[in-house]
Amino acid sequence: MVRLPGLSPRLPARPAETPGILPGWDPQWSRLVTVGTVDGERTFHVLDTLPALQAEGLTPTGTILALHGNPTWSYLWRHLAAASLDRARGGGPVWRVIAPDQLEMGFSERLAHTGLPTTHGPGYRRIAERVADFDAVVSELIGQCPTARTVTLGHDWGGVLSLTWAARNQDRIDAVISLNTAVAQPEGTPIPAPLQAALAGPMLPLSTVRTDWFLRTTLALAQDSLTDEEKDAFRAPYRTAELRGGIGAFVADIPAVETHPSYAELQRLGDDIAGIDLPALLIWGPKDPVFLERFLRDLRHRLPQADIHRCEKASHLVSEDTDVAGIVLDWLTAQFAAPGQPAGAAGPADETGAADETEAAGPADGQRPADSQQPAATAPMIYDALAERADDEAIASVDMSQRPPQSVSWRQLSGVVDGIAAGLQARGLAPGDRVSLLVTPGNNLTAAAYGVLKAGGTVVVADAGLGVAGMTRAIRSADPQWIIGELPGLTLARTAGWPGRRISISPLPGPERLALNVETSLTELIREGHAHLAAGEPLRTPGPADLAAVLFTSGSTGPAKGVRYTHAQLSALMGVLTRTFDMRPGAGLVAGFAPFALFGPGLGVTSVTPDMSVTKPRTLTAAALADAIAEADCTMVFASPAAYTNVCATAAELTEAQRAACAGVELALSAGAPVPLSLMDQVAEIFPHAQINSPYGMTEGLLLADIDRHEVAAAEAESTARTDSADDADPGAQAARGVCVGTPIDGVRFALAPIDADGRSADELLTGTNAQQVLGEFVVSAAHIRNGYDRLWSTDQQAGRDTLDGQRWHRTNDIGHIDASGRIWIEGRLQHIITTPAGPLGPGGIEALTDRDPAVFRSAAVGVGPTGTQALALVLEPAAGSDPESGEPLAPGLAPLPVAQRLRAQVAAATGSDVAAVLIAPSFPTDIRHNSKIDRSRLADWAAAVLGGEPIRTP
């Protein structure tokens, strides 16, 4: 028994009660329930929405049994209770929510104790008794109103306890859901630091009972999502030390050592949870300092059938940091679309296989469907081209960043890839194992990627363009089993604690190898692999439906998302590139755009990586590009707009020989961001005999539409003429503006989801002439679009919810319109829509006008104010230090009056929209990968602050 000065070790009994008035809490939800437990009758406070449903005349068809952890209480589930009632009132599924306060927690009964909690002391509830308490309460309440479906949901300690009850009552439930929790502490790893502190000797009662330190620390983990009133509500049942015994008891029951009284029970329940054979959902806050990634990894292994949704900005109190209620209810709807439907019948495609697809019904929009929207099972695999040219001594790949440039023949590349594949399998790489590649574009990356793919592994590509924080977030979410990296990447992996067995590119000295936890190098691995192949050991290759890659988006509009591709989808993409740009064996490609740097070998095309920084596209110079072209007599070039901008800026430095090399280019491609006609014209001067194309796509669909320079010029001229001839401009006239990206390529369909007054895209899809001249979100369908988002169940569900003509569709988050000629005009991103009183506006159309002004290098049109009543503001990055027309200086803050008046008049004439303010920003925030995607959300916040009188700071 622990005795502390100023506090009696005796904790008095106290009856259960109901809470008073609390923010977000309906008193109608509270009830007291008395049930028999292991030590007699006890009374529990329970959140129960049944009375509220009955008051509305609604009968529940399903029940959610929710259990809180430590030191929260059923107040944690108030959002779920309210959301479930709202959906029921709106005609959706009727779910009853039952959420008991655990004994001695929340407003449930307190027992009398003669001592404070200790790890081995008697008198307080242990894991087994808490599971029994939960069973007693929910059995009593379920029995009063049985429903067709029953689902468990838990968080923290409530997660493991609810999963344990579910595992032992699978005949009574239909699915399980858990937020951040832990089932077992992996061997050889310390318990999380916050719990170590709370468990340390006298700190246990001091931090949990005598003071409210543990409670306040937990509430502080919310990511600025809790108001002071809500924090006070969480503290309401724990005002005094006499009411906090349960908090200390929970911490004391953490079985950190084998001698702990609950250790054996924890081992049993872990085995039981692994036996759950029901649909499962895991919702995770990765910023949690308590339940770290290793605990999610353990849960994934125990529940391999689980759907996963990572809320990247959420911490421990994930249900406070994000809309967990919405995710839970959406998932339940997907699982149980109808009361009599078998569990999981409406669930999503398996994470490691191809999505379920059906034959396309005849489309009504006249667009050619993508070969039934299914990747052909007989299409060649991406690595097959290497085997076909295994004896070819011609150059396959050149890395211009090496001194001298490093060339690799098809024979060499094929042999290296086979060696890597065989070596990985010999070292235990299993089908589907994820391999993170921390290698800069070039020969090493190509060999490693193709070796992993041929071995049946899944390539994880989170490039350095994401920045250190972005890469860390991405790699932890992908949770690779292996890492292949160069020294900087391996050092970062070690420092940041990234998961995975480590393989270096080149052999490392002993101390360095040990410090970085590297087990071998590619050099050694290739040697091992060839030995196994020489011994006759077969190489096991993957099938078309197997997962091939997880590629991360640029993170320009939030945390980068992992995008899954199967081998069949990569094969379909190879086919698209061949058909659209005639990329065939024997051709040469300079790949200055990271996403396409790996595709050359799969097409049988010689690939040259120019000397540039992958994180800084503008480091590509005209001379470096010309040298790369000359190295392999390349006829194709692919680079981002930012890279081409610097190429054009340095073109004067080209020698005659370099200009001659550029004159041999037949096709110049640019993607990653809109490409202005002015830039296309400058590129055409460098490549005088080339066709200049700007394909449109994204990580989720790498090639969807295409347009060449002459088509851009024609579209802009037609748009300008139409706008200039308009007698009466109106807000709808902006539909003639934006960036034209051409027409769908062969096999791709576009539809449009119209935008409403609040800036949301409709569930309805428009096609054909019905989709023309309507502002909406683009929705695309093709055989080569993503398999799904990785461990982002809700995001994946929302993006892939459309089923038009029985095809797979993807909501791109890009907005714009389709003109009368069927051309696609991009006007921005869905989250950047400006919702004015006159209707929604796409920023891209306005920016296309503004960017033509001689004072403007680039601009952002943003909305300031509440949704539906936003004012239109223009934020400028000036082309020079002063306005070329008026001579006024262009300093950060409000733009000079002549510039503001000129731009207001231009926008009003073309669109009928009123510009409320014109500002000049000190800098423009853009994504790292492309250096060109403008973060309009940050600029909108900056504009609102400046207009509100705050000091001018960097956005």
Phi, psi and omega in degrees: 000132181265129176248130180238140178302137174083001180218123176294139177289351181272130175249122185282156174289155179206134183289160175292154178210172177258150180288164176275209180283123182227150180297130178077008184245128177263118180306337180296340181282341188276137171209155177253132184233124178255126182222161175282132180235188183296339180233035176107185181287134178226153182247131183244141168275134185228133166281123181217119182273003181302313179301321179294320178296315181297325178295335179268001182075025182252137179251121182293141174253353178210157181231132175254120178261105186252137182229127180279174177245213184243129009250040182271194174205190188296349173303335179302333186258015182296323179296319179295317179300313182293317182293321180295322178292319179299316180292322178296317178296330181275007178095005179277184178303145182257103179253131172270136178251124175242120183222094180285149165280128179296156182304133182068017175234158180055226182255017175283171184300142171257139177264160177279137179225144178266355179209163178279160184297141171224162185297328184244004184281160181270174169101344181246158180297138172253177184306310185299318180293326180292321175297319178295321177300314181300317180299317182296316183291309185290327178297319178298314185284321177297321180298332180286335182207079181297145178231166183290333183231144174223132185226141175259152181212133180212165178217142177059226176302327178295335177293307182292324180292317180291323177294322178296313179299319180296317182299327183266002180222042185295339178285350183252351185231168186241342181194161178230145178224139175218143169266193184310126180199181177215137177260322182211150175270113181305141181299141176082005179241140180286155174291153183307145185306316180300325180283326175302316181296317183290333184271353188286099173047235182293349178296332184301300179291330182293316185276339187251328185246304184297324176238170177258029181302313183297318179296312182294323178297319179297314181294332179290346180285345176298138184276067181058027184260347182258132173283165177299324179293322179290321176299319179296324178294320177296328180278347188307318181281359188233037186296324185238164179300325181298340181262358186253014179300323180296326178297312179296323181295321179297313180296319180296337183270010175285115184280076184284341180228159184295337181277357181294143182301334183261003185299312182296321179295323178296321178295319180295314183292329177299317177294321181296316181297324178295344180266004179292122181244061183220159173304142184219150177225130175244121178249124194230136172259103187293344181276005182294121178279353181262300180267093187279177183303328182297332179285324174294319178301317179297318179295322178298322180289324179284329181236069185296342180277356189290137164284148183231135170230115178268127177259091195300335181265003185263153178246215186299314180274065188300327181287347174268332185274341183210172184279070178297321181302315180296318179297315181299311184292323176296317181295319178296322177295320179294324181284319188234071183296333178221150185306325184265004184284138180299150180301133176082000184295333181256016185286169183282172178296151178297141186298332186257003181236177179287147178294151177290124184231155181234162177300142180283129169287163183298118180291148182266000186261000178081355178281141182287127180290160185274078175040055181068013176065013180245130173300133183292129182293338182265001180295149180296147176285159187297335182266357184296328181299329180292317180295324180294335182244029185297338180254009185273125181271001178293159183288131178258322187208141179228133178249106184282352179282346178278155179238107356286173179306139183260119179254142179231132180278166177298322179297316180294314182297317179299317180294319179296317180298315179297321179295317178297314181300311181293321179295320178296316179296322179295330180271003172108009177298124181262156178306130180088351177305138181269136183233113178277129181255108179256063187227136179288152180306138182154193184298320182295317178296317179301312181297314181297315182297311182291327176296316178297314181299317182291331179283351181093008176277172178249119180285128176251118183242105172238093191287165183297345178296346178281346186081165184298313181296318180293320178295319180299313179299316183293313184291323176295324180290322178288331177052062183290152175275341184222153172228127171247122187208161169277171187305313180299319180294319179292324177296316178296319180298319180293316182294318183275354178072034180289148182281162172121145172291140192255134175230126178272162176289307180249157177301140181250152173301153184310307182299320180293318179299317180292317182297325182266002178059043180268130183265336178196181177237165177298324179303312180290323181296318179298318179298316178297317182297317179296326178296318179293321178294320179296331179280001177089010179286128184287151176264120181274118182255156183282172176256169183302327183276354182286150179292132182252320189208150167238110182252134184264140177292173186285345182073023183285340180235031181140183179305138180302139181254138174282133181242124184270138174229136173272169176298323180297322180288324174295321178297319179297322178295320177301319179296321179296315179298320179295314183291320188280318186242009177055041177280106186227164178307137180103339180279165178235135184232126169270116185257091178263014181235113193310314184300333183261000182296335184266351189274339183307305181302326179292338179264356185076019183260136175293127184246134178238125177264117183288164179281102182198167176268127181295333181273352182224083182305331182286003174276353177283119179261164178298320181295317180296321179293317180297320178297321179294321178297314183292330186300325181228024180049049184289143177249357180229144178226137178229121180210161179281161177303322180297321179293316180296327179301317179285327176301315180293324181292336182250011184296334181296340183275357182293140174277171178299319180296321179292322177296324178295320177297317179295329181292342179276353180287131182257338182215123176244122183247145176217134181206174180110338178192163178304141180250112180296150178300324180300322178289321177301318180297320179292321178296322180297331178291327179283322180245079190295339182252013185260149167276131183256115183239149176234090177290147179253134177186193183200174180302326182283345179200095196288348179207109187236322180217166182208150177209145176256175188300318182293324178291324176297314181299318180294318181295318181292321179295318179295319180295316181296317180297319181294319180291316182295332182271355182289125179281321184235097179290145176216168183305330180289345181295342179296345180297344178274004186240169180128202177245119181280125180248012172094212183240160181300140175285168182304126178094002181244136175247141175245138169230171183229132174256108186302150180266133178269182185297335180267006177084017179258147178272143185285161172287332180291140176249134176254141177225169177061216182293336178295338182269355185280142177058034177238129176286124182199177175270134178283135178235127189238154177222133179193161180292336186257010176285168188310151169283329180164168171277146187271118177055036176226069189303312185294316178300316180296319180297317182291318183288333184246026188282345185279146183228022183308130178057023178069018182257164173278133180233158177227126175279118192279341187074358173272141180242160178162209181212166175246127184275181185294342178267004180084010179277149184259129179242121180270133181235017176127200181247155185303319183285354181256007179298140178261117185260090181273165176301334181275353181131171183286146178235140171273130184294329186298324179295319179290320180296324179298326176288311185297322184294345179281345182291139183297340180276351191249127170277311173202163186218167174223127173266125185227158177258136179238125179117183183292151177304132179095340180229027185290147173266143179276126176234146176251130175246128187247146162251112188291152178282336180208183183284346181215161180287121182300334184271314184261342183080359180293140177293145181251082182260157179304141181124208178292137180291152176303149184305316180301320180292314181298317181294319181296315181290321177302316182294319180297314182292318180297319181294323185273328188237343185079005182266145179264128176270118184282327183205149175235124184234157175245124182268147177297330179201164180248120177286127178227168177289156182283321187298312185257343185056028185215340179280113186282134176275086183293330180298316178294321179291327177295316178297319180296315180298318179298321180293315181295315180292338177275003176096005180283158179299151180282118179237175176287131181300000000 
